[in-house]
Amino acid sequence: MIALFDSGIGGLTVLAALWRRLGRRDYLYLSDQEHFPYGDRPVEDVRRDVAAFAALARRESAEAFVLACNTASALALDAAREAFGGPVHGVIAPVGRGIGAVAKVGVLATTNTCRTHAYRGAIGSTVVEVACPELIALAEAGGASGDDIAREASGPLAELRAAGCDAVVLGCTHLPHFTEVLSRLAGSWARLLDPGELLAEELAREMPRGNEAGDVTCATTGDPELFRRRIASELPQLALAARTCALRHGDHGSLFVDEACRG
């Protein structure tokens, strides 16, 4: 079983990429919607909470832990590795390994991810980073029209175009939910890169393809029913396999998956 973590629904784009490339495996998706957004949270709070989710994944006997969140990958990869004690994969490093030939790279991301300059370190070439918290919040809320998305995306994309970027990294896992609109806005001058897809390509080379029925368990610190509806509307290919339930806090503050997810 592979466990994934995100602050909200964004990491579902990574889960979908893994589902397509790794076959029918068991997945545990852990979402901290109670504390969304992570993009402007204090660093120590992010590191503490990511470590708590990594420890939960270990208790659930996951074989690998995926930080399906750019902010967590930038700020807490080492904390997750220490807490999980097994293979931990972030979504930033695969971009540096798979980006190919580009002149200048633009990154759309959270404020925290931009502050770390993690993509500059991973890519090793000229990188322009632009924070777009309003666009990310729009993705988490759901229900945005194409006009709403275009209005929020136009400013950040114009900044990257003016800087001469010929590739744009969707540096928050919420942003691939808007790929259709973003491609229409930027496709004539830049190649869009989805870190979740690049991570899935790497893991497909490293891990055997699954052949079991493939159970998907989604547990959230937010509202499980609202989460279930988002999966059904945005990722119908996963909806039939997915069970959704709440994440609970134990007596001593530790997290555990509600028994409703046990089948």
C-alpha positions as CSV (number, residue, x, y, z in Angstrom):
1,M,0.0,0.0,0.0
2,I,1.2,3.5,-0.9
3,A,0.2,6.4,1.4
4,L,-0.1,9.9,0.1
5,F,-0.4,13.2,2.0
6,D,-1.7,16.7,1.0
7,S,-3.2,19.6,2.8
8,G,-6.4,19.3,0.7
9,I,-7.7,17.9,-2.5
10,G,-4.7,18.9,-4.6
11,G,-2.8,15.6,-4.1
12,L,-5.7,13.8,-5.8
13,T,-4.0,14.7,-9.1
14,V,-0.9,12.8,-7.9
15,L,-3.1,9.9,-6.8
16,A,-4.7,9.8,-10.2
17,A,-1.3,9.8,-11.9
18,L,-0.1,6.9,-9.8
19,W,-3.4,5.0,-10.4
20,R,-2.8,5.3,-14.1
21,R,0.9,4.4,-14.2
22,L,1.3,1.8,-11.4
23,G,-1.9,-0.1,-12.0
24,R,-4.4,-1.2,-9.4
25,R,-2.6,-1.0,-6.1
26,D,-3.9,-0.1,-2.6
27,Y,-3.6,3.6,-1.7
28,L,-4.2,5.6,1.5
29,Y,-4.8,9.3,0.8
30,L,-4.4,11.5,3.9
31,S,-5.7,15.0,3.7
32,D,-5.3,17.8,6.3
33,Q,-8.1,20.0,5.2
34,E,-8.6,21.2,8.8
35,H,-5.3,23.2,8.4
36,F,-5.5,24.2,4.7
37,P,-3.8,26.1,3.2
38,Y,-0.2,25.1,4.1
39,G,1.2,27.7,1.8
40,D,1.2,30.4,4.4
41,R,1.5,28.4,7.6
42,P,4.5,28.7,10.0
43,V,7.3,26.4,8.9
44,E,7.4,24.6,12.3
45,D,3.7,23.9,12.2
46,V,4.0,22.3,8.7
47,R,7.0,20.2,9.8
48,R,5.2,19.0,12.9
49,D,2.0,18.1,11.1
50,V,3.7,16.4,8.2
51,A,5.7,14.3,10.6
52,A,2.4,13.3,12.3
53,F,0.9,12.1,9.0
54,A,4.1,10.2,8.2
55,A,3.9,8.4,11.5
56,L,0.3,7.6,10.8
57,A,1.3,6.1,7.4
58,R,3.9,4.0,9.1
59,R,1.3,2.7,11.6
60,E,-1.0,1.8,8.7
61,S,1.8,-0.3,7.2
62,A,2.4,1.7,4.1
63,E,5.4,0.6,2.0
64,A,6.0,4.1,0.7
65,F,4.9,7.6,1.6
66,V,4.4,10.3,-1.0
67,L,4.3,14.0,-0.1
68,A,1.7,14.9,-2.8
69,C,2.1,18.5,-1.7
70,N,4.8,20.9,-2.9
71,T,4.9,22.9,0.3
72,A,5.4,19.7,2.4
73,S,8.0,18.5,-0.1
74,A,9.9,21.9,0.2
75,L,9.7,22.3,4.0
76,A,9.3,18.8,5.6
77,L,10.8,16.1,3.4
78,D,13.5,15.3,6.1
79,A,10.9,15.3,8.9
80,A,8.7,12.9,6.9
81,R,11.6,10.5,6.3
82,E,12.5,10.5,10.0
83,A,8.9,9.8,11.1
84,F,8.1,7.3,8.4
85,G,11.3,5.3,8.5
86,G,10.9,4.0,4.9
87,P,10.9,5.4,1.3
88,V,9.5,9.0,1.2
89,H,9.0,10.7,-2.2
90,G,8.4,14.4,-2.8
91,V,7.1,16.0,-5.9
92,I,9.9,18.6,-6.4
93,A,13.0,16.5,-7.1
94,P,11.5,14.6,-10.0
95,V,11.0,17.9,-11.9
96,G,14.7,18.6,-11.8
97,R,15.4,15.1,-13.1
98,G,12.7,15.1,-15.8
99,I,12.4,18.6,-17.1
100,G,14.6,18.3,-20.2
101,A,16.0,21.2,-22.2
102,V,14.5,24.6,-21.3
103,A,15.9,28.1,-21.4
104,K,14.0,29.6,-18.4
105,V,11.6,27.9,-16.1
106,G,8.6,29.5,-14.4
107,V,7.1,28.1,-11.2
108,L,3.5,28.7,-9.9
109,A,3.4,27.7,-6.3
110,T,2.4,28.6,-2.7
111,T,4.1,31.4,-0.9
112,N,6.0,28.9,1.3
113,T,7.3,26.9,-1.6
114,C,8.5,30.1,-3.4
115,R,10.3,31.2,-0.2
116,T,12.3,28.1,0.0
117,H,13.5,28.3,-3.6
118,A,13.3,24.5,-3.7
119,Y,12.7,24.5,-7.4
120,R,15.8,26.5,-8.1
121,G,17.8,23.9,-6.2
122,A,16.1,21.0,-8.0
123,I,16.2,22.4,-11.5
124,G,19.6,24.0,-11.4
125,S,18.9,26.6,-14.1
126,T,17.2,30.0,-14.4
127,V,14.0,29.8,-12.4
128,V,11.3,32.5,-11.9
129,E,8.9,31.7,-9.0
130,V,5.5,33.3,-8.6
131,A,3.2,32.7,-5.7
132,C,-0.5,32.3,-6.6
133,P,-2.4,31.6,-3.3
134,E,-5.7,32.9,-4.7
135,L,-5.6,30.5,-7.6
136,I,-4.8,27.6,-5.3
137,A,-7.6,28.5,-2.9
138,L,-10.0,28.5,-5.9
139,A,-8.9,24.9,-6.7
140,E,-9.5,23.7,-3.2
141,A,-12.9,25.3,-3.0
142,G,-14.1,23.7,-6.2
143,G,-16.8,24.8,-8.6
144,A,-14.8,27.5,-10.3
145,S,-15.8,28.5,-13.8
146,G,-13.3,28.8,-16.6
147,D,-13.6,32.6,-16.4
148,D,-12.8,32.6,-12.7
149,I,-9.7,30.4,-13.2
150,A,-8.5,32.6,-16.1
151,R,-9.0,35.8,-14.1
152,E,-6.8,34.5,-11.2
153,A,-4.2,32.9,-13.4
154,S,-3.7,35.6,-15.9
155,G,-1.6,37.9,-13.7
156,P,0.9,35.2,-12.5
157,L,1.2,33.8,-16.0
158,A,1.7,37.2,-17.5
159,E,4.6,37.7,-15.1
160,L,6.2,34.5,-16.2
161,R,5.7,35.2,-19.9
162,A,7.3,38.7,-19.4
163,A,10.3,37.0,-17.8
164,G,10.8,34.9,-20.9
165,C,9.9,31.5,-19.4
166,D,9.4,28.7,-21.9
167,A,8.3,26.1,-19.4
168,V,5.9,26.5,-16.4
169,V,5.9,24.1,-13.5
170,L,2.5,23.6,-11.8
171,G,4.3,23.8,-8.5
172,C,1.2,23.1,-6.3
173,T,-0.7,19.8,-6.7
174,H,-3.9,21.8,-6.8
175,L,-3.0,23.4,-10.1
176,P,-3.3,20.4,-12.4
177,H,-7.1,20.5,-11.6
178,F,-7.0,23.6,-13.9
179,T,-4.8,22.2,-16.6
180,E,-7.3,22.8,-19.4
181,V,-7.6,26.5,-18.7
182,L,-3.9,27.0,-18.0
183,S,-3.0,25.2,-21.2
184,R,-5.2,27.5,-23.1
185,L,-3.6,30.6,-21.5
186,A,0.0,29.5,-21.7
187,G,0.2,26.7,-24.3
188,S,1.3,29.0,-27.1
189,W,4.5,30.2,-25.3
190,A,5.3,27.6,-22.6
191,R,5.3,23.9,-21.9
192,L,3.3,23.0,-18.8
193,L,5.0,20.5,-16.4
194,D,3.0,18.5,-13.8
195,P,5.3,17.3,-11.0
196,G,2.9,14.6,-10.0
197,E,3.1,13.0,-13.5
198,L,6.9,13.2,-13.4
199,L,6.9,11.5,-9.9
200,A,4.5,8.8,-11.2
201,E,6.8,8.1,-14.2
202,E,9.8,7.6,-11.8
203,L,7.9,5.3,-9.4
204,A,6.5,3.3,-12.4
205,R,10.1,2.5,-13.2
206,E,11.0,1.6,-9.6
207,M,8.0,-0.3,-8.4
208,P,6.3,-3.4,-9.8
209,R,2.9,-2.7,-11.5
210,G,0.0,-3.7,-9.2
211,N,-2.4,-6.4,-10.2
212,E,-4.7,-6.5,-7.2
213,A,-8.3,-5.1,-7.1
214,G,-6.9,-1.8,-5.9
215,D,-8.6,-0.2,-2.9
216,V,-8.4,3.6,-2.4
217,T,-9.0,4.9,1.2
218,C,-9.3,8.7,1.6
219,A,-9.2,10.0,5.1
220,T,-9.5,13.7,5.9
221,T,-9.4,16.0,8.9
222,G,-12.2,17.9,7.1
223,D,-15.7,16.9,6.0
224,P,-15.6,13.3,4.5
225,E,-18.9,13.7,2.6
226,L,-17.6,16.9,0.8
227,F,-14.4,15.1,0.0
228,R,-16.3,12.1,-1.4
229,R,-18.3,14.5,-3.7
230,R,-15.0,16.1,-5.0
231,I,-13.6,12.7,-5.9
232,A,-16.8,11.7,-7.7
233,S,-17.0,15.0,-9.7
234,E,-13.3,15.4,-10.5
235,L,-11.8,11.9,-10.5
236,P,-14.7,9.6,-11.5
237,Q,-12.1,6.9,-12.4
238,L,-11.3,6.6,-8.8
239,A,-14.7,7.1,-7.3
240,L,-15.9,3.5,-7.5
241,A,-12.7,2.2,-5.8
242,A,-12.6,4.9,-3.1
243,R,-13.8,4.8,0.5
244,T,-13.9,8.2,2.3
245,C,-13.9,8.7,6.1
246,A,-12.6,11.0,8.8
247,L,-9.2,11.3,10.4
248,R,-9.6,11.4,14.2
249,H,-7.4,12.7,17.0
250,G,-6.5,10.2,19.8
251,D,-6.4,11.0,23.5
252,H,-2.7,12.1,23.2
253,G,-3.1,14.0,20.0
254,S,-2.1,11.3,17.6
255,L,-4.1,10.7,14.4
256,F,-5.9,7.6,13.4
257,V,-8.1,6.5,10.5
258,D,-11.8,6.1,11.4
259,E,-13.1,2.6,11.4
260,A,-15.6,3.6,8.7
261,C,-12.7,3.2,6.3
262,R,-12.0,-0.4,7.2
263,G,-14.8,-1.7,5.0
